[in-house]
Amino acid sequence: MSKASESNKPEQMSFLEHLEELRWRLVRCAVAILVIGIGIWIFQEWIMENIFMSMKDNDFISFRLMCSWFGTCVKDIPVQLQSMTVSGQFGYALMMSFMGGVVLGFPFIFYQIWGFLKPGLKFKEKKMARGIVFYVSLLFFIGIAFGYFVVAPLSIQFFGSYQISSQIRNDFTINSYMSTILSTVFYTGLFFLLPVITYLLTKIGLISPEFLKKYRKHAIVIILILSAIITPPDVISQIIVTIPIYFLYEIGIFVSKKVSKQNNAL
């Protein structure tokens, strides 16, 4: 073996050295989340009122677009928010700061995770995964935006305006309100990573494009179930969420075909 090829060969690390590298990468991730979380904490009142509380108003951007484009206008949700525990508002301010740090710091967090995994890949695998941090981050943020502007507002509007009787008033706790928004938005962001998951599973040989095509009907049922879980129980909201997730499934089939051809060419 030539000296040049020896110099290009990555140095072998011991188990403890791998743990040490993983520890420092996790520390960097924690610092990024902390720094972003502190920034969110400083502006928590503005964020709460303009990003989360605004979803129950009929002038929220999604509702205004629905009204102007489709003629479907909504009213302000007759709901009052309240904190039922001593530490309720403080706890959810911390939760909002932490979740915001994770979401906004996602590209850096994934970059650190990928930097830890990348040395274990072969040259051709690294070449095929070029730009993965950008594409994963892009899909995640598209999912976050879809969850925030579409799924979460529809959920809040439906549950906030629904009444069994006019004598029963909706007084949501801050716990219920924020949990609905944060979980809906975050999980929708994760759903949009489906093409990346398909890429990885095809790469390691667990699935194939033929497998995805064969179980397409089953996937549609699963997507409908997932859409029903993260949306209010009405058909329109479920369809709005189902369409992009199914579209991502079809993109996954296309990605799987490309990866499968590349695997066969090796």
Backbone as numpy.savetxt, mean C-alpha at the origin, in Angstrom:
# Nx Ny Nz CAx CAy CAz Cx Cy Cz
41.65 -18.56 -12.56 40.79 -17.35 -12.56 41.68 -16.11 -12.56
41.35 -15.14 -13.38 42.16 -13.93 -13.47 41.95 -13.04 -12.28
42.89 -12.13 -12.08 42.79 -11.20 -10.97 41.58 -10.28 -11.13
41.29 -9.92 -12.39 40.15 -9.03 -12.64 38.86 -9.68 -12.21
38.70 -10.99 -12.57 37.47 -11.68 -12.19 37.40 -11.89 -10.70
38.57 -12.08 -10.07 38.58 -12.22 -8.61 38.19 -10.94 -7.92
38.60 -9.80 -8.48 38.26 -8.52 -7.88 36.79 -8.20 -8.03
36.13 -8.76 -9.12 34.71 -8.52 -9.33 33.83 -9.43 -8.49
34.41 -10.48 -7.96 33.65 -11.43 -7.16 33.36 -10.86 -5.79
32.08 -10.80 -5.35 31.74 -10.21 -4.07 32.36 -10.99 -2.92
32.82 -10.28 -1.92 33.40 -10.92 -0.76 32.34 -11.68 0.02
32.74 -12.87 0.49 31.84 -13.68 1.29 31.79 -13.12 2.71
30.59 -12.97 3.22 30.41 -12.44 4.57 29.98 -13.57 5.49
30.44 -13.48 6.74 30.04 -14.48 7.73 28.62 -14.21 8.18
28.06 -15.17 8.92 26.69 -15.03 9.42 26.56 -13.81 10.32
27.53 -13.59 11.19 27.49 -12.44 12.10 27.61 -11.13 11.33
28.42 -11.14 10.26 28.54 -9.93 9.44 27.23 -9.62 8.73
26.52 -10.66 8.28 25.20 -10.46 7.68 24.23 -9.86 8.71
24.27 -10.38 9.92 23.39 -9.85 10.98 23.73 -8.40 11.29
25.02 -8.10 11.29 25.43 -6.72 11.57 24.96 -5.77 10.48
25.08 -6.19 9.22 24.60 -5.36 8.12 23.09 -5.17 8.19
22.37 -6.28 8.49 20.92 -6.19 8.61 20.53 -5.24 9.74
21.26 -5.33 10.84 20.97 -4.46 11.99 21.10 -2.99 11.61
22.20 -2.63 10.92 22.40 -1.23 10.56 21.41 -0.75 9.52
20.98 -1.65 8.64 19.96 -1.26 7.66 18.62 -1.03 8.36
18.30 -1.85 9.33 17.06 -1.66 10.09 17.14 -0.38 10.92
18.33 -0.07 11.43 18.51 1.18 12.18 18.26 2.38 11.27
18.78 2.32 10.04 18.55 3.42 9.08 17.06 3.57 8.77
16.38 2.43 8.62 14.93 2.48 8.37 14.21 3.13 9.55
14.60 2.74 10.76 13.96 3.29 11.97 14.22 4.79 12.07
15.43 5.22 11.74 15.76 6.65 11.80 14.93 7.42 10.78
14.78 6.86 9.57 13.97 7.53 8.54 12.52 7.67 8.99
11.97 6.59 9.55 10.58 6.65 10.04 10.46 7.67 11.16
11.45 7.69 12.04 11.43 8.63 13.18 11.47 10.08 12.70
12.37 10.37 11.77 12.51 11.75 11.28 11.23 12.22 10.59
10.69 11.38 9.71 9.45 11.75 9.02 8.30 11.83 10.01
8.27 10.89 10.97 7.22 10.90 11.99 7.25 12.17 12.84
8.43 12.66 13.15 8.54 13.91 13.92 7.96 15.08 13.12
8.26 15.09 11.82 7.70 16.15 10.97 6.18 16.09 10.93
5.63 14.87 10.85 4.17 14.73 10.87 3.61 15.14 12.23
4.31 14.81 13.30 3.86 15.18 14.64 3.78 16.69 14.80
4.75 17.40 14.24 4.77 18.86 14.35 3.55 19.48 13.67
3.14 18.90 12.54 2.01 19.44 11.78 0.77 18.57 11.94
0.65 17.89 13.08 -0.44 16.94 13.27 -1.83 17.57 13.17
-2.00 18.77 13.68 -3.33 19.40 13.64 -3.75 19.69 12.21
-2.82 20.28 11.43 -3.14 20.59 10.03 -3.40 19.30 9.25
-2.59 18.29 9.46 -2.76 17.01 8.76 -4.08 16.37 9.12
-4.42 16.37 10.40 -5.66 15.75 10.84 -6.87 16.45 10.23
-6.86 17.77 10.23 -8.02 18.52 9.76 -8.14 18.53 8.24
-7.00 18.60 7.53 -7.04 18.77 6.08 -6.88 17.48 5.29
-6.32 16.44 5.90 -6.11 15.19 5.18 -7.10 14.12 5.60
-7.39 14.03 6.90 -8.27 12.97 7.37 -9.70 13.45 7.65
-9.86 14.53 8.37 -11.19 15.02 8.70 -11.95 15.51 7.47
-11.21 15.93 6.45 -11.86 16.49 5.25 -12.65 15.44 4.48
-12.41 14.15 4.74 -13.12 13.10 4.01 -14.61 13.06 4.31
-15.03 13.64 5.42 -16.44 13.61 5.75 -17.19 14.84 5.24
-16.49 15.71 4.50 -17.11 16.91 3.94 -17.40 16.70 2.45
-18.48 17.32 1.98 -18.86 17.12 0.58 -17.96 17.87 -0.40
-17.08 18.75 0.11 -16.16 19.45 -0.79 -14.80 18.75 -0.87
-14.72 17.53 -0.35 -13.50 16.74 -0.54 -13.30 16.53 -2.03
-12.05 16.58 -2.49 -11.76 16.60 -3.91 -12.40 15.44 -4.67
-12.43 14.26 -4.08 -13.03 13.10 -4.77 -14.52 13.29 -4.97
-15.20 13.84 -3.95 -16.64 14.05 -4.05 -16.96 15.16 -5.04
-16.12 16.18 -5.10 -16.35 17.26 -6.06 -16.20 16.75 -7.50
-15.20 15.89 -7.72 -15.01 15.32 -9.05 -16.16 14.39 -9.43
-16.63 13.60 -8.46 -17.78 12.73 -8.71 -19.01 13.53 -9.09
-19.17 14.66 -8.42 -20.34 15.50 -8.67 -20.27 16.16 -10.05
-19.06 16.62 -10.43 -18.92 17.33 -11.71 -18.85 16.36 -12.89
-18.26 15.18 -12.69 -18.08 14.23 -13.80 -19.27 13.30 -13.99
-19.80 12.80 -12.89 -20.86 11.78 -12.97 -22.21 12.27 -12.48
-22.25 13.47 -11.92 -23.50 14.00 -11.41 -23.94 13.36 -10.10
-23.02 12.62 -9.46 -23.32 11.97 -8.18 -22.74 12.82 -7.06
-23.61 13.62 -6.45 -23.17 14.53 -5.40 -23.53 13.98 -4.03
-22.70 14.25 -3.06 -22.93 13.76 -1.70 -23.10 14.94 -0.76
-23.63 14.67 0.40 -23.82 15.69 1.42 -22.77 15.50 2.52
-22.61 16.54 3.33 -21.74 16.40 4.49 -22.24 15.27 5.37
-21.32 14.48 5.89 -21.71 13.36 6.73 -22.08 13.88 8.12
-23.29 13.59 8.59 -23.71 14.07 9.91 -23.10 13.22 11.01
-21.83 13.39 11.24 -21.14 12.57 12.23 -20.24 13.44 13.09
-20.16 13.09 14.35 -19.27 13.76 15.29 -18.21 12.76 15.75
-16.98 13.21 15.79 -15.90 12.35 16.26 -15.61 12.64 17.73
-15.31 11.59 18.46 -15.01 11.76 19.87 -13.96 10.76 20.31
-13.25 11.13 21.36 -12.24 10.26 21.94 -12.80 9.71 23.26
-12.84 8.39 23.38 -13.48 7.75 24.53 -12.48 7.33 25.60
-11.19 7.47 25.34 -10.18 7.09 26.33 -9.28 8.27 26.63
-8.60 8.20 27.77 -7.73 9.31 28.20 -6.62 9.55 27.19
-6.03 8.48 26.71 -4.89 8.62 25.79 -5.29 8.45 24.33
-6.59 8.52 24.05 -7.06 8.24 22.70 -6.46 9.15 21.63
-6.56 10.45 21.81 -6.05 11.38 20.80 -4.52 11.31 20.70
-3.87 11.20 21.85 -2.40 11.11 21.85 -1.95 9.83 21.15
-2.63 8.72 21.44 -2.26 7.45 20.84 -2.41 7.46 19.33
-3.48 8.08 18.85 -3.67 8.10 17.40 -2.83 9.16 16.71
-2.38 10.15 17.46 -1.39 11.06 16.90 -0.07 10.32 16.69
0.29 9.46 17.64 1.48 8.63 17.48 1.33 7.65 16.32
0.16 7.02 16.25 -0.09 6.06 15.17 -0.03 6.75 13.81
-0.64 7.92 13.71 -0.63 8.67 12.46 0.81 9.04 12.07
1.61 9.43 13.04 3.00 9.80 12.76 3.80 8.58 12.31
3.59 7.44 12.98 4.33 6.23 12.63 3.93 5.73 11.24
2.63 5.63 10.99 2.16 5.14 9.69 2.59 6.09 8.57
2.53 7.38 8.85 2.99 8.36 7.85 4.47 8.21 7.56
5.25 7.92 8.63 6.68 7.69 8.43 6.95 6.47 7.59
6.18 5.41 7.79 6.35 4.18 7.00 5.97 4.42 5.54
4.85 5.10 5.32 4.37 5.33 3.96 5.31 6.26 3.19
5.61 7.41 3.78 6.46 8.37 3.08 7.90 7.88 2.97
8.33 7.09 3.93 9.69 6.56 3.88 9.81 5.24 3.18
8.73 4.77 2.54 8.73 3.45 1.91 9.85 3.27 0.89
10.09 4.24 -0.01 11.18 4.03 -0.98 12.53 3.78 -0.31
12.83 4.55 0.73 14.10 4.37 1.43 14.13 3.04 2.17
13.00 2.66 2.79 12.92 1.39 3.52 13.12 0.22 2.57
12.43 0.26 1.44 12.58 -0.83 0.46 13.99 -0.84 -0.12
14.56 0.34 -0.31 15.94 0.42 -0.81 16.90 -0.28 0.14
16.70 -0.10 1.44 17.55 -0.76 2.43 17.35 -2.27 2.42
16.11 -2.70 2.31 15.83 -4.14 2.26 16.44 -4.75 0.99
16.26 -4.06 -0.13 16.79 -4.56 -1.39 18.32 -4.56 -1.36
18.91 -3.57 -0.73 20.37 -3.51 -0.62 20.92 -4.68 0.18
20.14 -5.19 1.12 20.57 -6.35 1.91 20.43 -7.64 1.10
19.38 -7.74 0.27 19.12 -8.96 -0.49 19.92 -9.03 -1.80
20.22 -7.89 -2.37 20.82 -7.84 -3.71 22.14 -8.59 -3.83
23.08 -8.50 -2.86 24.35 -9.22 -3.01 24.20 -10.73 -3.17
23.08 -11.28 -2.73 22.89 -12.73 -2.84 22.38 -13.17 -4.20
22.11 -12.21 -5.09 21.60 -12.55 -6.42 22.73 -12.72 -7.42
22.45 -13.46 -8.49 23.41 -13.60 -9.57 23.39 -12.35 -10.44
24.41 -12.24 -11.30 24.54 -11.04 -12.13 23.31 -10.83 -13.01
22.84 -11.92 -13.67 21.68 -11.80 -14.56 20.42 -11.45 -13.78
20.31 -11.98 -12.56 19.15 -11.66 -11.72 19.17 -10.19 -11.31
20.34 -9.67 -11.01 20.46 -8.24 -10.67 20.10 -7.38 -11.88
20.53 -7.82 -13.05 20.23 -7.07 -14.27 18.74 -7.05 -14.54
18.07 -8.18 -14.32 16.64 -8.26 -14.56 15.85 -7.44 -13.55
16.40 -7.27 -12.35 15.71 -6.54 -11.30 16.11 -5.06 -11.26
16.78 -4.61 -12.29 17.21 -3.21 -12.33 16.01 -2.27 -12.29
16.07 -1.27 -11.43 14.98 -0.31 -11.29 13.84 -0.79 -10.42
14.04 -1.91 -9.70 12.93 -2.48 -8.91 12.50 -1.54 -7.79
13.44 -0.80 -7.21 13.08 0.13 -6.13 12.12 1.20 -6.65
12.41 1.71 -7.84 11.54 2.73 -8.43 10.16 2.18 -8.73
10.09 1.01 -9.37 8.80 0.46 -9.77 7.96 0.03 -8.57
8.61 -0.57 -7.58 7.88 -0.96 -6.37 7.33 0.27 -5.66
8.15 1.30 -5.53 7.71 2.54 -4.87 6.59 3.20 -5.65
6.72 3.20 -7.00 5.69 3.82 -7.84 4.35 3.11 -7.66
4.36 1.78 -7.73 3.13 1.01 -7.56 2.53 1.23 -6.18
3.39 1.25 -5.18 2.91 1.44 -3.80 2.22 2.80 -3.65
2.83 3.84 -4.17 2.24 5.18 -4.02 0.98 5.35 -4.89
0.93 4.68 -6.04 -0.31 4.70 -6.82 -1.43 4.03 -6.03
-1.10 2.91 -5.37 -2.09 2.24 -4.52 -2.51 3.09 -3.34
-1.56 3.78 -2.73 -1.88 4.68 -1.61 -2.82 5.79 -2.08
-2.50 6.37 -3.24 -3.35 7.45 -3.78 -4.74 6.93 -4.10
-4.83 5.73 -4.69 -6.14 5.15 -5.00 -6.93 4.88 -3.72
-6.25 4.37 -2.70 -6.92 4.12 -1.44 -7.40 5.40 -0.77
-6.57 6.45 -0.85 -6.92 7.71 -0.18 -8.02 8.47 -0.91
-7.94 8.54 -2.23 -8.89 9.36 -2.99 -10.15 8.61 -3.41
-10.13 7.29 -3.37 -11.30 6.53 -3.84 -11.88 5.63 -2.75
-11.08 4.66 -2.28 -11.62 3.64 -1.38 -12.01 4.22 -0.03
-11.09 4.94 0.62 -11.37 5.47 1.96 -12.53 6.47 1.97
-12.60 7.45 1.04 -13.74 8.38 1.06 -15.08 7.68 0.86
-15.12 6.67 -0.03 -16.37 5.94 -0.23 -16.77 5.19 1.03
-15.79 4.63 1.72 -16.09 3.92 2.97 -16.62 4.87 4.03
-15.95 6.00 4.21 -16.38 6.98 5.21 -17.75 7.54 4.86
-17.97 7.82 3.58 -19.25 8.38 3.16 -20.38 7.38 3.41
-20.16 6.12 3.07 -21.20 5.12 3.23 -21.53 4.89 4.70
-20.53 4.57 5.49 -20.78 4.25 6.90 -21.20 5.48 7.70
-20.69 6.65 7.29 -21.04 7.87 8.03 -22.46 8.32 7.79
-22.99 8.06 6.59 -24.34 8.51 6.26 -25.40 7.43 6.48
-24.96 6.20 6.70 -25.93 5.12 6.88 -26.55 5.17 8.27
-27.87 5.08 8.33 -28.60 5.09 9.59 -29.74 4.07 9.54
-29.83 3.27 10.59 -30.96 2.36 10.72 -32.22 3.16 11.00
-32.06 4.16 11.84 -33.18 5.03 12.22 -32.67 6.45 12.37
-33.51 7.41 12.05 -33.13 8.81 12.19 -32.94 9.22 13.64
-33.40 8.38 14.57 -33.25 8.68 15.99 -31.89 8.24 16.53
-31.13 7.55 15.70 -29.81 7.10 16.11 -28.76 7.97 15.45
-27.92 8.58 16.24 -26.90 9.50 15.74 -25.56 8.79 15.63
-24.85 9.09 14.55 -23.52 8.51 14.37 -22.48 9.36 15.09
-21.96 8.84 16.16 -20.85 9.46 16.89 -19.69 8.48 16.89
-18.82 8.62 15.89 -17.70 7.70 15.76 -16.60 8.06 16.75
-15.89 7.04 17.20 -14.69 7.31 17.99 -13.54 7.58 17.04
-12.54 8.32 17.52 -11.37 8.61 16.69 -10.67 7.31 16.33
-10.76 6.32 17.23 -10.17 5.01 16.98 -10.77 4.36 15.74
-12.10 4.31 15.68 -12.79 3.68 14.55 -12.54 4.45 13.26
-12.63 5.77 13.32 -12.49 6.61 12.13 -11.10 6.48 11.52
-10.06 6.63 12.35 -8.70 6.60 11.85 -8.29 5.20 11.42
-8.76 4.18 12.15 -8.43 2.80 11.78 -8.97 2.47 10.40
-10.19 2.92 10.13 -10.79 2.66 8.82 -9.98 3.28 7.71
-9.56 4.53 7.89 -8.81 5.23 6.84 -7.41 4.65 6.68
-6.68 4.53 7.79 -5.29 4.09 7.71 -5.16 2.67 7.16
-6.01 1.77 7.65 -5.92 0.38 7.19 -6.33 0.26 5.73
-7.38 0.98 5.34 -7.85 0.92 3.96 -6.80 1.45 3.00
-6.22 2.59 3.31 -5.22 3.20 2.43 -3.96 2.34 2.37
-3.49 1.86 3.50 -2.25 1.09 3.53 -2.40 -0.24 2.81
-3.49 -0.95 3.06 -3.69 -2.25 2.41 -3.89 -2.11 0.91
-4.54 -1.03 0.49 -4.69 -0.80 -0.95 -3.33 -0.58 -1.59
-2.45 0.13 -0.90 -1.08 0.31 -1.39 -0.36 -1.01 -1.55
-0.56 -1.92 -0.60 0.07 -3.24 -0.69 -0.52 -4.07 -1.83
-1.83 -3.96 -2.06 -2.47 -4.70 -3.15 -1.86 -4.33 -4.49
-1.45 -3.08 -4.64 -0.91 -2.63 -5.91 0.50 -3.16 -6.18
1.07 -3.88 -5.23 2.37 -4.51 -5.43 2.23 -5.89 -6.06
1.02 -6.25 -6.47 0.76 -7.57 -7.03 1.69 -7.92 -8.21
1.93 -7.01 -9.18 2.85 -7.37 -10.28 4.26 -7.70 -9.81
4.72 -7.00 -8.77 6.06 -7.28 -8.24 6.10 -8.65 -7.58
5.05 -8.97 -6.81 4.98 -10.29 -6.17 4.94 -11.39 -7.23
4.19 -11.14 -8.30 4.11 -12.09 -9.40 5.48 -12.28 -10.03
6.21 -11.20 -10.21 7.56 -11.27 -10.78 8.47 -12.15 -9.93
8.46 -11.92 -8.63 9.34 -12.68 -7.73 8.97 -14.15 -7.67
7.66 -14.44 -7.59 7.21 -15.83 -7.51 7.50 -16.58 -8.80
7.38 -15.89 -9.94 7.71 -16.53 -11.21 9.21 -16.75 -11.31
9.97 -15.80 -10.81 11.42 -15.89 -10.88 11.94 -17.11 -10.12
11.35 -17.40 -8.97 11.83 -18.54 -8.18 11.09 -19.83 -8.54
10.18 -19.76 -9.53 9.56 -20.94 -10.06 8.32 -21.44 -9.34
7.73 -20.62 -8.46 6.54 -21.06 -7.72 5.28 -20.94 -8.56
5.25 -19.98 -9.49 4.09 -19.83 -10.35 4.57 -19.65 -11.78
3.64 -19.75 -12.72 3.93 -19.58 -14.14 2.76 -18.85 -14.78
2.95 -18.29 -15.99 1.82 -17.62 -16.65 0.67 -18.58 -16.92
0.99 -19.85 -17.20 -0.07 -20.85 -17.40 -0.89 -21.05 -16.13
-0.20 -21.05 -14.99 -0.88 -21.19 -13.70 -1.83 -20.01 -13.46
-1.35 -18.80 -13.73 -2.17 -17.61 -13.53 -3.38 -17.59 -14.45
-3.19 -18.04 -15.70 -4.31 -18.09 -16.64 -5.33 -19.16 -16.22
-4.83 -20.30 -15.77 -5.70 -21.40 -15.38 -6.60 -21.02 -14.23
-6.06 -20.28 -13.28 -6.82 -19.91 -12.08 -7.30 -18.46 -12.12
-7.49 -17.94 -13.32 -7.97 -16.57 -13.48 -9.36 -16.39 -12.85
-10.25 -17.35 -13.08 -11.60 -17.26 -12.53 -11.57 -17.29 -10.99
-10.71 -18.13 -10.46 -10.58 -18.19 -9.00 -10.03 -16.86 -8.46
-9.09 -16.29 -9.22 -8.51 -15.01 -8.80 -9.56 -13.91 -8.77
-10.48 -13.93 -9.75 -11.54 -12.93 -9.78 -12.40 -13.02 -8.53
-12.71 -14.24 -8.12 -13.51 -14.43 -6.90 -12.77 -13.90 -5.69
-11.46 -14.21 -5.60 -10.66 -13.73 -4.47 -10.59 -12.21 -4.47
-10.41 -11.61 -5.65 -10.35 -10.15 -5.76 -11.67 -9.52 -5.31
-12.78 -10.14 -5.69 -14.09 -9.63 -5.27 -14.23 -9.71 -3.75
-13.74 -10.79 -3.16 -13.81 -10.94 -1.70 -12.95 -9.88 -1.02
-11.72 -9.68 -1.53 -10.84 -8.67 -0.96 -11.45 -7.27 -1.11
-12.05 -7.01 -2.27 -12.68 -5.71 -2.48 -13.85 -5.50 -1.53
-14.58 -6.57 -1.25 -15.71 -6.47 -0.32 -15.23 -6.19 1.10
-14.02 -6.71 1.43 -13.50 -6.51 2.78 -13.07 -5.07 3.00
-12.42 -4.45 2.00 -11.85 -3.12 2.20 -12.77 -2.01 1.73
-13.96 -2.34 1.25 -14.90 -1.31 0.81 -16.23 -1.46 1.54
-17.06 -0.42 1.52 -18.40 -0.54 2.10 -19.23 -1.55 1.31
-20.26 -2.12 1.94 -21.04 -3.18 1.28 -22.02 -2.68 0.23
-21.50 -2.00 -0.78 -22.35 -1.64 -1.91 -21.62 -2.00 -3.20
-22.39 -2.32 -4.23 -21.83 -2.88 -5.46 -20.91 -1.89 -6.17
-21.29 -0.62 -6.21 -20.52 0.38 -6.95 -19.10 0.49 -6.39
-18.99 0.61 -5.07 -17.67 0.74 -4.46 -16.83 -0.50 -4.70
-17.48 -1.67 -4.64 -16.76 -2.91 -4.85 -16.22 -3.00 -6.28
-17.03 -2.58 -7.25 -16.59 -2.60 -8.65 -15.44 -1.63 -8.87
-15.52 -0.45 -8.26 -14.48 0.56 -8.42 -13.13 0.03 -7.94
-13.14 -0.76 -6.86 -11.90 -1.32 -6.33 -11.49 -2.57 -7.10
-12.46 -3.36 -7.54 -12.16 -4.62 -8.22 -11.45 -4.39 -9.55
-11.89 -3.40 -10.32 -11.35 -3.19 -11.66 -9.83 -2.97 -11.66
-9.30 -2.03 -10.87 -7.84 -1.84 -10.92 -7.06 -3.03 -10.38
-7.60 -3.73 -9.35 -6.89 -4.89 -8.82 -6.85 -6.01 -9.87
-7.97 -6.22 -10.57 -7.97 -7.23 -11.64 -7.03 -6.82 -12.78
-7.00 -5.53 -13.08 -6.07 -5.03 -14.10 -4.63 -5.33 -13.70
-4.32 -5.18 -12.41 -2.99 -5.51 -11.92 -2.71 -7.01 -12.05
-3.74 -7.82 -11.87 -3.58 -9.27 -12.04 -3.21 -9.60 -13.49
-3.85 -8.92 -14.45 -3.53 -9.14 -15.86 -2.11 -8.65 -16.17
-1.72 -7.55 -15.54 -0.33 -7.08 -15.70 0.63 -8.14 -15.15
0.22 -8.77 -14.03 1.04 -9.82 -13.45 1.23 -10.99 -14.40
0.19 -11.33 -15.16 0.31 -12.41 -16.15 1.31 -12.02 -17.23
1.24 -10.76 -17.68 2.18 -10.28 -18.69 3.61 -10.31 -18.15
3.79 -9.87 -16.92 5.12 -9.89 -16.30 5.62 -11.32 -16.17
4.73 -12.22 -15.77 5.10 -13.63 -15.61 5.55 -14.24 -16.93
4.89 -13.86 -18.04 5.29 -14.34 -19.36 6.71 -13.89 -19.69
7.00 -12.61 -19.44 8.33 -12.07 -19.74 9.39 -12.79 -18.92
9.12 -12.97 -17.63 10.10 -13.61 -16.75 10.30 -15.06 -17.15
9.19 -15.73 -17.50 9.27 -17.14 -17.90 10.11 -17.31 -19.16
9.97 -16.41 -20.12 10.78 -16.47 -21.34 12.26 -16.24 -21.00
12.52 -15.31 -20.10 13.91 -15.04 -19.72 14.51 -16.23 -18.98
13.71 -16.89 -18.14 14.19 -18.07 -17.42 14.53 -19.20 -18.39
13.69 -19.37 -19.41 13.92 -20.43 -20.39 15.12 -20.15 -21.26
15.44 -18.86 -21.42 16.58 -18.49 -22.26 17.92 -18.66 -21.55
17.85 -18.78 -20.21 19.10 -18.92 -19.45 19.73 -20.29 -19.66
